[in-house]
Amino acid sequence: MREALEAFGYYRPTIDVSLDTSEEGVYRLGVRVDAGEPVRLTKVQVQVAGSRGLREGADEKAADFPLHAGDVLRHDIYGAVLSHVFCPLGKFDATIHAPRVLFQMIW
C-alpha cells in the first residue's frame, strides 16, 4: 500500500490495520489510511545530453515538461513523459540515460 501511495507523491502515510474475529468463522479486516501531505517538487530541471543533432526536438520537449516547482511528485506523469514524449522522437536508445529524481525529505 505504501508503494501505491508513493506513486502519487505520498511518502509518509499512516496505515492502521485491524482484524476483527469476534464472530466464529468470520474475519473482518479493517484498514485505515491517512495519506498525509504529498511531496512537492522544489526545483525541476530537465537536461537532454548529446550532440546538437541528437538533441534536435528534445530541447523543446524538455521546456514543456509538465512537472514544475510546487507540483506534487507524480510518478505516472514523470514516466509518461519519458516514454511518450522523448522516446517517440527516435533520438534515444532503449536506456534513457539515468533519469533521476533527487529529493531531500525535510521534517
KEKE-3310 file (N, C-alpha, C; in steps of 0.2 Angstrom, whole numbers, plus 5000, padded with zeros to 4 digits):
npx = (5004:5010:5019:5010:5004:5016:5018:5009:5014:5014:5023:5024:5013:5001:4996:4984:4980:4968:4961:4946:4939:4928:4916:4913:4922:4921:4930:4935:4944:4951:4956:4964:4969:4979:4984:4993:5003:5007:5023:5031:5038:5053:5062:5063:5072:5076:5087:5094:5106:5119:5124:5121:5113:5107:5099:5090:5074:5071:5075:5065:5054:5059:5058:5044:5041:5029:5029:5032:5040:5033:5023:5015:5025:5023:5023:5017:5015:5028:5034:5026:5029:5043:5042:5032:5034:5048:5054:5047:5053:5063:5077:5083:5091:5086:5089:5086:5096:5099:5087:5083:5077:5079:5078:5076:5071:5062:5059)
npy = (4994:5006:5008:5010:5022:5031:5032:5042:5053:5052:5050:5048:5040:5036:5020:5010:4994:4982:4967:4959:4947:4943:4936:4919:4910:4921:4934:4950:4962:4977:4992:5007:5022:5036:5047:5058:5072:5077:5075:5088:5096:5105:5110:5109:5102:5099:5090:5087:5077:5076:5076:5091:5087:5075:5081:5088:5094:5088:5097:5107:5099:5096:5109:5110:5101:5094:5094:5105:5117:5116:5107:5091:5077:5066:5050:5044:5054:5058:5046:5044:5055:5053:5040:5043:5055:5059:5047:5044:5053:5047:5048:5043:5029:5013:5013:5026:5038:5037:5044:5055:5057:5067:5070:5078:5074:5085:5087)
npz = (5000:5004:4993:4983:4986:4986:4972:4969:4976:4990:5003:5017:5024:5036:5041:5048:5053:5057:5064:5065:5074:5081:5078:5077:5064:5056:5048:5049:5041:5044:5037:5039:5031:5031:5021:5022:5019:5003:4994:4987:4973:4973:4964:4947:4934:4918:4908:4893:4886:4874:4856:4846:4835:4840:4850:4844:4843:4856:4865:4865:4869:4882:4888:4889:4899:4910:4924:4938:4949:4965:4961:4965:4967:4955:4950:4939:4929:4927:4922:4910:4902:4899:4892:4882:4876:4875:4870:4857:4849:4843:4845:4855:4864:4870:4883:4893:4898:4914:4921:4934:4950:4962:4979:4995:5010:5022:5038)
capx = (5000:5014:5022:5005:5004:5022:5017:5005:5018:5013:5029:5023:5006:4999:4992:4982:4977:4965:4957:4941:4937:4923:4911:4917:4922:4921:4936:4935:4950:4950:4962:4963:4974:4979:4990:4997:5004:5011:5029:5031:5044:5055:5065:5063:5077:5077:5093:5095:5113:5121:5126:5115:5108:5103:5095:5085:5067:5071:5076:5058:5050:5061:5055:5037:5040:5023:5030:5035:5041:5027:5019:5016:5029:5018:5027:5014:5016:5035:5035:5023:5033:5049:5040:5028:5036:5055:5056:5045:5057:5068:5084:5086:5091:5081:5090:5086:5102:5098:5083:5084:5073:5083:5074:5078:5065:5063:5053)
capy = (5000:5012:5009:5013:5029:5034:5034:5048:5058:5052:5046:5047:5038:5032:5015:5006:4988:4978:4961:4958:4940:4942:4931:4912:4909:4927:4938:4957:4966:4984:4996:5015:5025:5043:5048:5063:5078:5074:5078:5093:5097:5112:5113:5104:5104:5093:5091:5082:5077:5073:5081:5095:5083:5071:5085:5092:5092:5086:5103:5110:5095:5097:5115:5109:5096:5096:5095:5111:5118:5117:5102:5085:5072:5061:5045:5042:5060:5058:5041:5045:5060:5049:5035:5045:5062:5059:5041:5044:5057:5042:5050:5040:5022:5010:5015:5033:5039:5039:5049:5055:5061:5068:5074:5078:5075:5089:5086)
capz = (5000:5004:4986:4978:4988:4984:4965:4969:4980:4997:5006:5024:5026:5042:5040:5053:5051:5062:5062:5070:5074:5086:5077:5075:5057:5052:5049:5046:5040:5043:5035:5039:5028:5031:5016:5024:5014:4997:4992:4982:4970:4974:4958:4942:4929:4913:4904:4887:4884:4867:4851:4844:4831:4844:4854:4840:4845:4863:4870:4865:4873:4889:4890:4890:4904:4914:4932:4939:4956:4968:4960:4968:4963:4952:4946:4932:4924:4926:4917:4904:4898:4897:4887:4877:4874:4872:4866:4851:4845:4839:4846:4861:4864:4875:4890:4894:4902:4921:4923:4941:4954:4968:4983:5001:5015:5027:5043)
cpx = (5004:5017:5016:5004:5010:5021:5013:5008:5017:5018:5028:5016:5006:4994:4991:4978:4974:4961:4952:4939:4932:4917:4915:4916:4922:4927:4935:4941:4948:4957:4961:4969:4974:4985:4995:4998:5009:5018:5029:5038:5046:5059:5065:5068:5078:5082:5093:5102:5114:5123:5120:5110:5104:5098:5089:5078:5066:5071:5069:5054:5052:5058:5048:5036:5034:5024:5034:5036:5034:5022:5020:5020:5025:5022:5024:5015:5024:5037:5032:5027:5039:5047:5036:5030:5043:5057:5053:5049:5062:5075:5087:5086:5087:5083:5091:5091:5100:5094:5083:5079:5077:5079:5077:5072:5067:5057:5053)
cpy = (5006:5013:5012:5020:5034:5036:5040:5054:5058:5047:5044:5045:5035:5027:5011:5000:4984:4972:4960:4950:4938:4937:4924:4911:4915:4932:4945:4960:4973:4988:5003:5018:5033:5045:5053:5068:5075:5078:5082:5095:5105:5115:5107:5107:5098:5095:5085:5083:5074:5078:5085:5091:5078:5074:5088:5089:5090:5092:5106:5106:5096:5104:5115:5103:5098:5096:5101:5112:5119:5111:5096:5080:5066:5056:5044:5048:5059:5052:5041:5050:5057:5044:5038:5052:5061:5053:5041:5049:5053:5044:5047:5032:5019:5012:5023:5034:5042:5045:5049:5059:5062:5073:5074:5079:5080:5089:5092)
cpz = (5000:4997:4982:4980:4986:4976:4964:4973:4987:5000:5013:5026:5033:5040:5046:5051:5057:5059:5067:5069:5080:5085:5074:5067:5053:5054:5045:5046:5039:5042:5035:5036:5029:5027:5018:5019:5009:4997:4986:4979:4971:4968:4953:4936:4925:4909:4899:4885:4877:4862:4849:4839:4835:4848:4851:4842:4853:4867:4870:4870:4881:4892:4892:4896:4909:4921:4933:4947:4959:4967:4964:4964:4961:4948:4939:4927:4922:4921:4911:4900:4896:4891:4881:4873:4871:4868:4859:4846:4841:4840:4852:4861:4869:4882:4891:4899:4909:4922:4931:4944:4961:4973:4990:5006:5020:5032:5048)
residu = (MET:ARG:GLU:ALA:LEU:GLU:ALA:PHE:GLY:TYR:TYR:ARG:PRO:THR:ILE:ASP:VAL:SER:LEU:ASP:THR:SER:GLU:GLU:GLY:VAL:TYR:ARG:LEU:GLY:VAL:ARG:VAL:ASP:ALA:GLY:GLU:PRO:VAL:ARG:LEU:THR:LYS:VAL:GLN:VAL:GLN:VAL:ALA:GLY:SER:ARG:GLY:LEU:ARG:GLU:GLY:ALA:ASP:GLU:LYS:ALA:ALA:ASP:PHE:PRO:LEU:HIS:ALA:GLY:ASP:VAL:LEU:ARG:HIS:ASP:ILE:TYR:GLY:ALA:VAL:LEU:SER:HIS:VAL:PHE:CYS:PRO:LEU:GLY:LYS:PHE:ASP:ALA:THR:ILE:HIS:ALA:PRO:ARG:VAL:LEU:PHE:GLN:MET:ILE:TRP)
# end
